[in-house]
């Protein structure tokens, strides 16, 4: 039975009477939720959604039905964001878990289902017919007693509500008002807040401002990320433009001092005397966590935020295990090689800070999807507890000693654009986490990945025609590459990466591809001759690039710790372009002896593929806006500029991400992650 057939609609569907589930009670008339007799704060719209779910226990309630029952057909708000927010608030009120739900189960792309037990309750004041009559005096005494008890209970409930309101109701003060994206933010002395931001399509700059002032002054240009502001007002920041130079200068203005190149994240103790950083020295040793600078305390790949604990004895670092994915974990590094992973692997993780006491690490994260909430992770136990969920994407930037927080509210959406020679670009974005991973040689098909909430916990793989017609869903996993004969696509499962899945485009079953001795795959591509080019690892060893014939043992192409994520094997199969230390890319001989040779005149460009002749590489080089697509002869360094790629609207576009291009360079697709940010100072949240 459909929900709309079962429940009368009057300002939103509601169950017919009061119900009990676990320690909770819900009244559909007053929209009140109680826990063990005490009122639980739940706003009206989430309460209406809860009512619809409770009215249909065990049944699937689609998103469309919820929209009709709760919002109505004439709503002008962003329904998807509003519904996601409502479900998050319901789960927070019930202490439910999206990954292991006890009450509300998410059915991706369909809706929700109430899976808990529901027990109807009698209406207040109702008396069963079998109840014997009482005398007027005893009934009056009973009513007087119940009235006193009720007044006491209501007073106690009101006290609980007021106490909860004082503790949990945060006060938001907006700090920024311009259109663009924020990179980082810190509290500064004198009541100021310092932050890096790229406004109105301009480059990222370091700003400083006060609450209540709509404008902020520019401290310095070319600042990609702010690491710290010391107690004496010195800003520690990383320069943009690809140099990754860590520098410091007075926030009030003054000369800049460069400290170290190759820095990806940094923080400093309040006195500024000790600095922690993720450092890429360029010597082939990987990314080092140093504290203080020069002293290695750990190593990470693809780092995010980094913060020093209030005690100054530990460093917390976010790491993203998958290339190009914001899933993440938190590492704790200490002196003497102490290291542990704190808590769980989050489906999305951005933002990191310590509580003022150092007992908790605060993160903004999500177990699935991209809508992040604020959590406190106990330093001792690693258990996470929810502090704030507002719907949308929250990013914690800093915490002051008095508990005030700097929170960014961001609207983030990856966009995929496709272009072909002689035609205007069109957008191929599908759901909320779209990225391109391969393009057919004729430029007619693009392989897309969906890694946001719409893609589900296991992610989704789509095939889309570049005429912008709707895509076809092929299956789950991380999208990798198309099969040369056009019959399928390769994908890697998020869990159990000891194989690659071959997803058929037409009829057929999913097939698993395995290679003897390989226990972990990062990327793979089937070659026209049937061989599998892939990045993977044997048990107990680091990843490298391999080439394997069907049923044969894999042949290593690159040294260990030098994985690849693109098909950069030349058409004749004799040369592979891969990473090589200390920096850059090299030409590796395949099937013949020889030493790797550095790619000439590559500079900051990134190899994309070989051209149709097999004599030149197509590379993407960062430009002031967007990227330039070049043809590069890797042995001579001869370069030819082919075209410039850039989105028509630059505001909030954080540069061009992944690019795929056909060997003839006549068709291309690329990702732009558009981020629109607002920065707030938030009070009243207690870790």
C-alpha positions in Angstrom: 0.0 0.0 0.0 1.3 3.4 -0.9 1.8 5.9 2.0 -0.6 8.3 0.4 -3.3 5.7 0.3 -3.0 4.9 4.0 -2.6 8.3 5.7 -4.8 11.4 5.4 -3.0 14.5 4.3 -3.5 17.8 6.1 -0.4 19.9 6.2 1.8 16.8 6.0 1.0 13.1 6.6 0.9 11.9 10.1 0.2 8.6 11.9 -3.3 8.2 13.4 -2.2 8.1 17.0 0.6 8.1 19.5 3.2 5.4 19.2 6.1 4.0 21.2 9.4 2.6 19.9 12.2 1.7 22.2 12.5 4.4 24.9 10.8 7.0 22.6 7.3 8.2 22.2 5.9 10.3 19.3 2.6 12.2 19.2 1.6 12.9 15.5 -0.9 15.6 16.6 1.6 17.8 18.5 4.6 16.5 16.6 6.3 16.0 20.0 9.1 13.4 20.4 9.9 12.2 24.0 12.7 10.1 25.2 12.0 8.3 28.5 9.4 11.0 29.2 11.5 14.0 28.4 10.9 16.2 25.4 13.6 15.9 22.6 14.3 18.9 20.5 13.1 18.2 17.0 12.1 20.8 14.5 8.7 20.7 12.8 9.8 19.6 9.3 11.9 16.6 10.5 9.1 15.7 12.9 6.6 15.5 10.0 9.0 13.3 8.1 9.3 11.1 11.2 5.5 10.9 11.4 5.3 9.6 7.8 7.9 7.0 8.4 6.2 5.8 11.6 2.9 5.6 9.9 4.3 2.9 7.5 6.6 0.7 9.5 8.5 -1.8 7.4 7.3 -0.1 4.2 9.4 1.8 1.7 8.6 5.5 1.6 9.9 7.1 -1.5 11.5 10.5 -1.7 8.7 11.6 -4.0 6.0 10.5 -1.5 7.8 12.4 1.3 7.9 15.5 -0.9 4.2 15.3 -1.6 3.2 14.4 2.0 5.5 16.9 3.8 6.5 19.7 1.5 3.7 19.7 -1.1 4.0 20.1 -4.9 4.4 23.9 -4.7 7.5 24.0 -2.6 10.3 26.3 -3.9 13.1 25.1 -1.6 15.9 22.7 -2.5 13.9 19.5 -1.6 16.8 17.0 -1.8 19.0 19.0 0.6 16.0 19.7 2.9 15.0 16.0 3.1 18.6 14.9 3.7 18.8 17.5 6.5 15.6 16.2 8.0 16.7 12.6 8.1 20.0 13.6 9.6 18.2 15.5 12.4 15.9 12.5 13.0 18.9 10.2 13.3 20.7 12.7 15.6 17.6 12.9 17.9 17.3 9.1 18.0 21.0 8.4 18.3 20.6 6.3 15.1 23.5 5.3 12.8 23.2 5.5 9.0 25.7 2.7 8.6 24.1 0.3 11.0 20.6 1.7 11.4 18.2 0.6 14.2 15.3 2.8 13.2 15.7 4.5 9.8 17.2 2.6 6.8 18.3 4.5 3.7 17.5 3.0 0.3 19.8 4.7 -2.1 18.0 6.6 -4.9 14.7 5.3 -3.6 13.8 6.6 -0.2 13.7 5.4 3.4 12.2 2.6 5.5 11.3 2.5 9.2 12.8 -0.8 10.5 12.2 -0.5 14.2 9.3 -1.9 16.2 6.3 0.4 16.6 3.7 0.0 19.3 0.4 2.1 19.4 -0.4 3.9 22.6 -3.8 4.9 24.0 -4.8 8.5 23.8 -4.3 10.6 26.9 -7.4 10.4 29.2 -8.9 7.4 27.5 -10.2 4.8 29.9 -10.8 1.1 29.0 -14.5 0.1 29.1 -13.7 -2.6 31.6 -12.4 -0.1 34.2 -14.8 0.1 37.2 -16.3 3.4 38.1 -14.8 5.2 41.0 -16.5 7.4 43.6 -16.5 11.2 42.9 -14.2 11.8 45.9 -11.6 9.2 44.9 -11.7 10.4 41.3 -11.2 14.0 42.4 -8.3 13.0 44.6 -6.8 11.0 41.8 -7.2 13.9 39.4 -5.6 16.3 41.9 -2.7 14.0 42.4 -2.3 13.5 38.6 -2.5 17.3 38.1 0.3 17.9 40.7 2.4 15.1 39.1 1.8 16.5 35.7 2.7 20.0 36.7 5.9 18.6 38.3 6.7 16.6 35.2 6.1 19.5 32.9 8.3 21.8 35.0 11.0 19.2 35.0 10.7 18.7 31.2 10.8 22.5 30.7 13.9 22.6 32.8 15.5 19.9 30.7 14.5 21.7 27.5 15.9 25.0 28.8 19.1 23.3 29.8 19.4 21.5 26.5 18.7 24.7 24.7 21.4 26.6 26.6 24.0 23.8 25.9 23.1 22.7 22.4 21.6 25.7 20.6 24.6 27.3 18.8 24.9 30.9 18.0 26.1 31.6 14.5 27.8 34.9 13.5 28.6 35.2 9.8 32.1 36.5 8.9 32.3 36.4 5.1 29.9 37.7 2.5 31.6 37.6 -0.9 31.1 35.0 -3.6 33.8 32.4 -3.8 35.5 29.7 -1.8 37.5 29.5 1.5 40.7 27.5 1.8 41.5 27.7 5.5 40.9 29.9 8.6 42.3 30.6 12.1 41.5 32.7 15.1 44.1 35.5 15.5 45.1 37.8 18.3 43.1 41.0 18.9 39.7 39.5 18.0 40.6 39.1 14.3 40.0 36.0 12.1 42.5 35.2 9.4 41.6 33.2 6.4 42.6 32.3 2.8 39.9 32.8 0.2 39.4 33.1 -3.6 36.6 35.7 -4.2 34.9 36.5 -7.4 37.2 34.4 -9.6 40.4 36.0 -8.2 43.4 34.0 -7.0 43.5 32.9 -3.4 44.7 35.5 -0.9 45.3 35.8 2.8 42.7 38.0 4.5 42.1 39.3 8.1 38.9 40.8 9.5 36.7 41.3 12.5 33.2 40.1 13.3 30.6 42.6 12.3 32.7 44.0 9.5 31.5 43.1 6.0 34.9 43.8 4.5 38.3 42.3 5.3 41.8 43.5 4.5 44.2 41.6 2.2 47.3 40.6 4.1 49.1 39.0 1.1 48.4 37.5 -2.3 49.4 34.1 -3.5 48.4 32.3 -0.3 46.8 28.9 -0.9 46.4 27.7 2.7 46.9 29.2 6.2 48.6 26.9 8.6 48.6 28.9 11.8 48.6 32.3 13.4 50.9 32.6 16.4 50.2 34.4 19.7 52.3 37.3 18.6 50.4 37.7 15.3 52.6 36.0 12.8 50.8 34.1 10.0 52.2 30.8 8.7 51.0 30.0 5.2 51.7 28.0 2.1 52.1 29.9 -1.2 50.0 29.0 -4.2 51.0 28.7 -7.8 52.4 25.1 -7.4 55.5 26.2 -5.4 54.2 25.0 -2.1 56.6 27.2 -0.2 55.9 27.6 3.5 56.3 31.2 4.5 55.6 33.4 7.5 54.9 37.1 7.8 53.3 39.5 10.4 49.5 39.5 10.1 49.6 43.3 10.6 51.9 43.6 7.5 55.6 43.3 7.0 58.3 41.3 5.2 57.8 37.7 4.3 60.2 35.0 5.2 60.3 31.7 3.2 60.9 28.6 5.3 60.7 25.4 3.3 59.6 24.3 -0.2 57.4 21.3 -0.9 55.0 21.7 2.1 51.5 20.3 1.7 50.1 21.1 5.2 51.5 22.9 8.3 50.7 24.1 11.8 52.7 25.8 14.6 52.7 25.9 18.4 51.2 29.1 19.8 54.6 30.6 20.4 55.6 29.8 16.8 58.8 28.2 17.9 58.0 24.7 16.6 56.4 23.9 13.3 54.8 20.6 12.1 54.4 19.9 8.4 53.7 17.3 5.7 56.8 17.7 3.6 57.5 16.4 0.1 61.4 16.7 -0.1 61.4 15.4 -3.7 64.0 12.7 -3.1 61.8 9.7 -3.7 61.2 9.0 0.0 57.5 10.0 -0.1 55.6 12.5 2.1 57.1 12.9 5.5 55.3 14.2 8.7 57.9 16.3 10.4 57.7 17.8 13.9 59.6 20.0 14.4 60.8 20.7 10.8 63.5 18.3 9.8 62.5 15.6 12.3 60.5 12.8 10.7 57.8 11.3 13.0 55.7 9.5 10.3 54.7 9.2 6.6 51.4 9.6 4.8 50.0 9.6 1.3 47.6 12.3 0.0 47.4 14.3 3.3 44.6 16.7 4.3 44.6 18.9 7.4 47.3 18.8 10.1 47.1 20.1 13.7 49.4 20.1 16.7 47.7 19.0 20.0 47.3 21.6 22.8 50.0 19.7 24.8 52.4 20.0 21.9 53.2 16.3 22.1 51.1 14.9 19.2 50.3 15.8 15.7 46.9 14.8 14.1 46.9 14.4 10.3 44.1 13.5 7.9 45.0 11.1 5.2 42.9 10.2 2.1 43.7 6.6 1.1 42.1 6.7 -2.4 43.5 8.9 -5.1 41.1 11.8 -5.9 38.6 10.7 -3.2 37.8 12.5 0.1 37.3 9.4 2.1 39.7 9.7 5.0 41.2 8.6 8.3 42.9 10.5 11.2 46.5 9.6 12.2 48.0 10.5 15.6 51.8 10.8 15.5 53.9 11.3 18.6 57.6 11.5 19.5 59.7 8.4 19.3 57.7 6.8 16.4 54.4 6.5 18.3 51.6 6.2 15.8 48.0 5.0 15.7 44.9 5.5 13.6 42.2 7.3 15.6 38.7 6.0 15.0 37.2 4.8 11.7 37.5 5.3 8.0 35.1 8.1 7.0 33.3 8.2 3.7 34.1 11.9 3.5 36.4 13.8 5.7 37.5 17.5 5.6 38.5 19.7 8.5 40.4 18.9 11.7 41.0 20.6 15.0 41.7 19.8 18.7 39.3 20.5 21.5 40.7 23.2 23.9 41.6 20.4 26.5 43.1 18.1 23.9 40.8 15.2 25.0 39.1 15.1 21.6 39.9 15.5 18.0 37.2 17.4 16.2 36.4 16.5 12.5 33.7 17.3 10.0 33.0 14.1 8.3 30.3 11.7 6.9 30.1 8.0 7.0 28.6 8.1 3.5 27.8 10.8 1.0 29.3 14.3 1.0 27.1 16.1 3.6 29.4 16.4 6.6 28.6 16.9 10.3 30.8 17.9 13.3 32.0 15.0 15.4 34.2 14.8 18.5 36.6 11.7 18.5 37.9 10.7 21.9 41.7 10.7 21.9 41.6 7.8 24.3 39.0 5.5 22.9 38.7 6.6 19.3 34.9 6.7 19.6 33.1 9.5 17.8 30.0 11.4 19.0 27.9 13.8 17.0 28.1 17.5 18.0 26.3 19.2 15.1 24.4 18.3 12.0 22.9 21.0 9.8 22.6 19.4 6.4 25.0 20.4 3.6 28.7 20.4 4.1 30.4 21.7 7.2 34.1 22.1 7.6 35.8 22.9 10.9 38.7 25.3 10.5 39.7 26.2 14.1 38.8 26.1 17.8 39.6 29.0 20.2 40.6 28.4 23.8 37.2 29.5 25.0 35.4 26.9 22.8 34.4 29.2 19.9 34.7 27.5 16.5 35.3 28.6 13.0 33.0 26.6 10.8 32.7 26.9 7.0 29.4 26.1 5.4 30.1 25.1 1.8 28.0 24.1 -1.2 30.3 21.8 -3.1 29.5 20.2 -6.4 31.8 18.6 -8.9 30.9 19.5 -12.5 32.0 17.5 -15.6 32.3 19.4 -18.9 32.8 17.8 -22.3 34.1 19.5 -25.4 34.9 18.5 -29.0 36.7 20.4 -31.7 34.4 22.9 -33.4 31.6 22.4 -30.8 30.6 24.3 -27.6 31.2 22.5 -24.3 28.3 20.8 -22.6 27.9 19.6 -19.0 27.9 15.9 -18.3 27.4 16.1 -14.5 24.8 13.6 -13.3 24.5 13.2 -9.5 26.4 14.9 -6.7 29.8 13.4 -7.1 30.5 13.0 -10.8 34.0 12.6 -12.2 35.3 11.4 -15.7 37.6 8.4 -15.8 37.9 7.4 -19.5 36.8 8.6 -22.9 36.3 6.4 -25.9 38.8 7.0 -28.8 36.0 8.4 -31.0 34.9 10.8 -28.2 31.3 9.5 -28.1 31.3 7.7 -24.7 32.6 8.8 -21.3 33.0 6.6 -18.2 31.8 8.4 -15.1 32.2 7.8 -11.4 29.6 8.8 -8.8 31.3 9.0 -5.4 28.8 11.2 -3.5 25.6 10.3 -1.6 23.9 9.6 -4.9 26.5 7.0 -5.7 25.9 5.0 -2.5 28.3 3.5 -0.1 29.9 1.4 -2.7 30.1 4.2 -5.3 28.5 3.8 -8.8 29.9 3.5 -12.3 28.0 5.1 -15.3 28.5 5.2 -19.0 27.2 8.4 -20.8 27.1 9.5 -24.4 28.7 12.8 -25.0 25.6 14.1 -26.8 24.5 14.7 -23.2 21.7 12.1 -23.2 21.0 10.4 -19.8 23.7 7.9 -18.7 23.5 4.1 -18.1 24.4 2.7 -14.7 26.9 -0.2 -15.1 27.4 -1.2 -11.5 29.2 -0.4 -8.3 32.8 0.4 -7.4 35.5 2.8 -8.4 35.3 3.5 -12.2 38.6 2.8 -13.9 38.7 2.5 -17.7 36.7 1.4 -20.7 37.4 -2.0 -22.4 38.9 -1.4 -25.9 36.3 -3.4 -27.8 33.5 -1.3 -26.2 31.8 -4.2 -24.4 32.4 -3.1 -20.9 34.3 -1.2 -18.3 36.7 -2.0 -15.5 36.0 -1.0 -11.9 37.6 -1.7 -8.5 35.5 -2.6 -5.5 35.9 -0.3 -2.5 36.2 -3.3 -0.2 38.3 -6.4 -1.2 40.6 -4.8 -3.8 42.3 -8.1 -4.6 40.6 -8.2 -8.0 39.1 -6.0 -10.7 35.5 -6.2 -11.9 34.6 -6.3 -15.6 31.2 -4.6 -15.8 29.4 -5.5 -19.1 27.7 -2.7 -21.0 25.1 -5.0 -22.5 23.8 -8.3 -21.4 26.0 -10.5 -19.2 27.3 -11.0 -15.7 30.0 -9.1 -13.9 33.4 -11.0 -14.1 36.3 -10.7 -11.7 39.8 -10.4 -13.1 42.7 -11.6 -10.9 46.4 -11.7 -11.4 48.6 -14.3 -9.7 50.4 -12.9 -6.7 48.6 -9.5 -6.7 46.6 -8.8 -3.5 45.7 -5.1 -4.1 44.7 -3.2 -7.2 44.7 0.6 -7.5 44.1 1.1 -11.2 43.9 -1.1 -14.4 43.4 -0.9 -18.2 42.9 -3.7 -20.7 45.2 -3.2 -23.7 44.0 -4.0 -27.3 46.4 -7.0 -27.3 44.6 -8.5 -24.3 47.3 -7.7 -21.7 46.3 -5.9 -18.5 48.2 -2.8 -17.5 47.7 -2.1 -13.8 48.9 -0.5 -10.6 49.0 -3.0 -7.8 51.0 -4.7 -5.0 52.0 -8.2 -4.0 51.6 -9.2 -0.3 53.8 -7.2 2.0 55.2 -5.0 -0.9 54.5 -1.5 -2.1 52.5 -0.7 -5.3 54.1 -0.4 -8.7 53.0 -0.6 -12.3 52.7 -4.1 -13.9 51.9 -5.6 -17.3 50.3 -9.1 -17.4 49.3 -11.3 -20.3 46.1 -13.3 -19.8 46.8 -16.2 -17.4 50.4 -15.2 -17.1 52.6 -13.8 -14.3 52.8 -10.0 -14.0 55.9 -8.2 -15.3 57.0 -5.1 -13.3 57.5 -1.9 -15.3 58.3 0.6 -12.6 60.1 0.3 -9.3 58.1 -0.1 -6.1 56.4 3.0 -4.6 55.9 4.4 -8.1 52.3 3.5 -9.0 50.4 4.9 -12.0 46.8 5.8 -12.6 46.7 6.3 -16.4 47.3 4.4 -19.6 50.7 5.8 -20.4 52.0 2.8 -22.3 53.0 3.8 -25.8 51.0 2.3 -28.7 53.9 0.1 -29.7 54.1 -1.3 -26.1 57.8 -0.5 -25.7 57.7 2.6 -23.5 55.8 3.5 -20.3 55.6 7.0 -18.9 55.7 6.8 -15.1 56.7 8.7 -12.0 60.4 8.8 -11.1 62.4 10.3 -8.3 63.3 12.8 -7.3 60.5 14.6 -9.2 58.8 14.4 -12.5 58.2 11.6 -15.0 60.4 9.1 -16.8 60.3 6.9 -19.9 60.6 3.3 -18.7 61.6 0.6 -21.3 59.2 -2.3 -21.5 60.4 -5.8 -22.4 64.0 -4.8 -23.0 66.9 -3.7 -20.7 67.6 -0.1 -20.2 67.4 2.8 -17.7 64.5 5.2 -17.3 65.0 8.5 -19.1 63.4 11.7 -17.7 60.7 13.3 -19.9 62.2 16.4 -21.4 60.7 19.9 -20.8 57.7 18.6 -18.8 57.9 21.2 -16.1 54.6 21.4 -14.2 52.6 19.6 -16.9 50.8 16.3 -16.3 51.0 13.5 -18.9 47.5 12.5 -20.0 48.0 10.0 -22.9 50.1 9.2 -26.0 48.9 10.8 -29.2 47.8 8.7 -32.2 51.3 8.6 -33.7 52.9 7.3 -30.6 55.7 9.9 -30.9 54.3 12.6 -28.6 52.5 12.9 -25.3 49.4 15.0 -24.7 49.9 16.9 -21.4 48.0 19.4 -19.3 49.9 22.4 -18.0 48.4 24.7 -15.3 47.7 28.2 -16.5 46.6 31.4 -14.8 43.0 30.2 -15.4 42.4 26.6 -16.2 45.0 24.5 -18.1 46.7 24.4 -21.5 46.6 21.2 -23.5 49.9 20.6 -25.1 51.6 18.2 -27.4 55.1 17.2 -26.1 57.8 15.1 -27.7 59.2 13.4 -24.5 62.7 12.9 -25.8 63.4 16.3 -27.4 61.1 18.6 -25.3 59.4 20.1 -28.4 56.1 21.6 -27.3 53.0 22.7 -29.2 50.0 24.4 -27.6 46.8 22.8 -28.8 44.0 24.6 -26.8 43.1 26.1 -23.5 40.6 24.5 -21.1 38.7 26.5 -18.6 35.1 26.7 -17.3 33.0 29.6 -18.5 32.2 30.7 -14.9 35.4 30.8 -12.8 33.8 31.8 -9.5 34.2 29.1 -6.9 36.0 26.8 -9.4 39.0 25.4 -7.5 41.0 24.7 -10.7 40.5 21.9 -13.2 40.7 18.4 -11.8 40.9 15.1 -13.6 41.2 15.4 -17.4 40.6 12.7 -20.1 41.3 13.3 -23.7 41.2 11.3 -27.0 44.6 10.4 -28.6 43.8 12.8 -31.5 43.1 15.6 -29.0 39.8 16.4 -30.7 37.6 15.6 -27.7 38.1 16.0 -24.0 36.3 16.0 -20.6 37.4 17.5 -17.3 36.2 18.1 -13.7 35.7 21.4 -12.0 34.9 21.2 -8.3 32.8 24.3 -7.6 32.8 25.4 -4.0 30.8 28.4 -2.6 31.7 29.1 1.0 30.6 31.1 4.0 32.6 31.4 7.2 31.0 31.6 10.6 32.1 32.0 14.2 30.0 29.6 16.2 29.5 29.7 20.0 27.6 27.4 22.3 29.0 24.1 21.0 30.7 22.1 23.8 33.0 19.3 22.7 
